[in-house]
Amino acid sequence: MSIQTPEKSAAPAGVWSALKELPSNVWSSVFRNPVPSTDLERASTSFTNFFLHIHPVKVNRNTLRPGYTLGLGLISLFLFFILVATGILLMFYYVPSTSQAYDRMLDLRGTVAFGIFLRNMHRWSAHGMVAMVFLHMCRVFLTGSYKKPREFNWVIGVLLLLVTLFLSFTGYLLPWDQLAFWAITVGTSIAGYAPLIGKQMQFVLLGDTTVGQEALLRFYVLHVAVLPAVLVTLVGIHFWRIRKDGGLSRPEEAPKLKAAPVVVKTRIYGLQGFVRGPFTKVGNTPEDSVFSWPNLLMAELFVFVLTVSLILVVSLMFNAPLEQPVNVMHPPNPAKAPWYFLGLQEMVSYSAFWGGIGIPGIMVALLLVVPYIDRGTQGVGRWFARERLLANTLFLTLVTLNIIFIIIGTFFRGPNWSFVSPF
Amino acid sequence: MRLPLAIASFVVLIVHGVVFYEQFFHRWERHQTAYFEQARSMAQNPAEKAALEARSPQIEQVIVTNFGDTRVDRCTTCHLAADDPRFANMGSPLKTHSYSAAMGDVFRNGHWERRHKFSDFGCTVCHDGQGRGLDNFHSHGEDEFWPDPLLGYVTQTTWRKDFAPHLKGEEYMEANCAQCHTQEDFAGTPTVNRGRKLFYGMNCYGCHKIDGMSEGTLGPDLTEAGKKFKVDYLWESVVEPRANLATSFMPKFNLPEADVRALVIFLKSRRGVNFAETSLDRYKAHVANVAVVIPPGTANEKAGEQLLNDRACTACHKLHDKDGGIAPDLTYEGMIRDNEWLTDHFKNPRSRIPDSIMPSFRFPVEDFDRLSTYLASLKTPPPAMPPAETYKTLCERCHGEKGDGNGKVAWYIDPSPRDFTKEGFMNSKPRARFVESIKSGVPGTSMPPWGRILGAEQIDGTLAYVLQKFTKEPGKEPKPRNVPDKNPVATSAASITHGEQLFLQRCTGCHGRKADGKGPNSLDILPHPRNLRNTAFVDTTTDRRFFESILYGVQGTAMPAWIDYGFSRNDVGDILNFIRSINVQKPRSQQYASK
């Protein structure tokens, strides 16, 4: 459905007029549309632009309610963009070698133009992304959005959370300071508690029995090549499925129009009849929809600017930590994993297997199967729907427990993992 | 929507401005500009002036590869005038680095020539600090995470406030001089030399190892102390040994401040492999300092005395007026222990006291003989004293002033000295047993046979004093329990197997799976459970006592009465056979010692 720009023919064709029209010709060849002023052009703009065609032409008003999505998924995406941009720049300076990595950090901090700022942005965005992806998952659960037909997209989302965690974890080692070394030592030894294949898994991850040059190289490759590729692929599927699953979830609304159904079961009109599954019901939704251009795009731009400005301010105010160079003989006491694994580490301090593998494994398994177990159709698209009281309560309990464990592990654990008061 | 968008965009803009400003206007550029201006005004000819005009601020660095890992020292980015003699009277950072004839700088043809050229040595080789940094905070090592702050100039904020003033001064840099100038009497490092002498003189070497210099095993290895620890930590460890580890038994030496500083600087110079020293050099230093030169023909007795002093025995033990406060008194050692015991114990202390912490020193056998002879020559028995005085002189060091088994050295002794305040225990044992313990000692423990220097009356008096003074309710003589004198179960493979099964089921929680008294519960129990592999003890303990202790428990300790748990006499007999069976063979240490 591409819309041709009307020919302004009358003028004689010639080099001069071609030159005169050059800017507008280039513009229209690239963007195809003028800045939209009619609904047709608005639709066309979204539809014919490579970067915009990921959006539907029209979106439901509910999708644009800030209080519904909180923009968490978008924030995660934009943080990922920042991470890719700053990460590529950092790659120009970084060497994954135990003898050079730390010196490169010092150079980034002291000598490279914008070096410390790049590192700060990368670090804080990474932490932010872990938090935002997690909160995004909470939002999706608490609004019941994983229900049919979005079950599989929820599963992709859980995988994305795991990949995000692993990305952040692999990046944690790269500065090669004490913080990195011991956090990864703790983190990978938690993996070693897995039954049967635990030790082998740890060995494959580290390329050695301890964290060293091999581990640094492996974590680097995972961090800059393998995991981003996996993440981008999964994000692609995630977004594609949003469209194919009928857009973001929203409450069931009372049909305001009693229009004739577009697809009649008994008779087939044209190709649309072959399309199975949900699709936009043209007849009874126009009141609730608005054009993506400019409504959705403005909302996205706003979230983007907000995310970037927050990250910039935080990066300006707080420097990414860089502790002393690795000293294998001198572990800090206590040696702590990255904060998002401190809940695990806290549980590991009670039971190595259950805390490190058993309970987290069960949690992830539960998350993966929850849309296939919770088959009720009520309460979709509303926060804390009364019909989903049980599911939400269970979920919130587990989330709160995890957060409490993380807080205890972060602030209340001192030397020898003994209880200390941070006050 | 548009207004917040505009505001947010504005924030982004402002932040970018700040970032750009920070990234492009450095303090070091201002220092360099100031230097160029100043130098221009001093320039003597137009060419020099023009050369200075042409210079613009840039990062200066010296790359040093002669000293271990490659160092990148960017210090001269700010300290641009370090090698420019005209800036001798300027303020920091644009100040000439001082010249010193003592450091080998030569005044020749009207100007100084450095012995240690910056282009060869860089800066951090001598000064420490972070060469790559370009701002004060990081390059001077004020960042608490930087392991090597500028020696003697920078104290980090996390350091103890009361030590910080002591940790400044240029003598601290001697620690780095000593990385190359390793000669023991090198004139440029007087403080390090003094520290090295103190390390031997104060007997530090008896407990601490410095690879090639000493071989102590009781304390931490100090070979790389200077690399691992900052001066603040070193100072604290010397002055307050227990500040970091409450259970440390390093003595508090109360050294004068100058000595502490010398020791700290000496320790700071210990960085494992340094730039000049070979292991042979260090071995020579060790030989020179540790070798006890005993003139030939010296009597063993005299030589033993010298050894005892040189080998730092009194860093732990007590002898005459020296007291390490960690190990038993040696004053009467030669009288209460015979020569065989002493020699065995020297060779391997655990051959006589299985749980002793005393290291097995690898001295030549003649030296052990000399030490034994010297100890044996101390033949002054304690004067006749009233019981209270006897207790104070002989018993208090272990059993404590309050008789609660918590004396000065009790912490280091295993099994722990008896707590006399537990009337449950004191009243359940016949008086004869206490007399016997005092008279003949308790084999396999640190309790010596006092009968060799105390008469029966003295022993009796002291025991009466102990019972009356410490035991809260000294009771009557207990009635003998109805237990067999001799194990009624004959030793057999079946009996031992059954005994082992019972032991593994019921006893390992406290006595441990190895029967060494170190089961999982043992840490929470005082007195600790008996080590049942202590052959000297087990062999000299009667069947009767085992039966009584197992069947009826040991009052005042955690040992319960197993008769309440359904143990029959035959069960106890099997267990006893099992315990005896694991003590039949002498441990290898004793086999060695008896040779």
Chai-1 contact restraints between the chains, C-beta under 6 A:
chainA,res_idxA,chainB,res_idxB,connection_type,confidence,min_distance_angstrom,max_distance_angstrom,comment,restraint_id
A,L106,B,R132,contact,1.0,0.0,6.0,A-B,restraint_1
A,D107,B,R132,contact,1.0,0.0,6.0,A-B,restraint_2
A,G110,B,R132,contact,1.0,0.0,6.0,A-B,restraint_3
A,G110,B,G133,contact,1.0,0.0,6.0,A-B,restraint_4
A,G110,B,L134,contact,1.0,0.0,6.0,A-B,restraint_5
A,T111,B,L134,contact,1.0,0.0,6.0,A-B,restraint_6
A,A113,B,Q23,contact,1.0,0.0,6.0,A-B,restraint_7
A,F114,B,Q23,contact,1.0,0.0,6.0,A-B,restraint_8
A,F117,B,V19,contact,1.0,0.0,6.0,A-B,restraint_9
A,M298,B,M1,contact,1.0,0.0,6.0,A-B,restraint_10
A,F302,B,L5,contact,1.0,0.0,6.0,A-B,restraint_11
A,V305,B,A8,contact,1.0,0.0,6.0,A-B,restraint_12
A,V305,B,S9,contact,1.0,0.0,6.0,A-B,restraint_13
A,L306,B,A8,contact,1.0,0.0,6.0,A-B,restraint_14
A,V308,B,V12,contact,1.0,0.0,6.0,A-B,restraint_15
A,S309,B,A8,contact,1.0,0.0,6.0,A-B,restraint_16
A,S309,B,V11,contact,1.0,0.0,6.0,A-B,restraint_17
A,S309,B,V12,contact,1.0,0.0,6.0,A-B,restraint_18
A,L312,B,V15,contact,1.0,0.0,6.0,A-B,restraint_19
A,V313,B,V15,contact,1.0,0.0,6.0,A-B,restraint_20
A,L316,B,V15,contact,1.0,0.0,6.0,A-B,restraint_21
A,E323,B,F145,contact,1.0,0.0,6.0,A-B,restraint_22
A,Q324,B,F145,contact,1.0,0.0,6.0,A-B,restraint_23
A,Q324,B,P147,contact,1.0,0.0,6.0,A-B,restraint_24
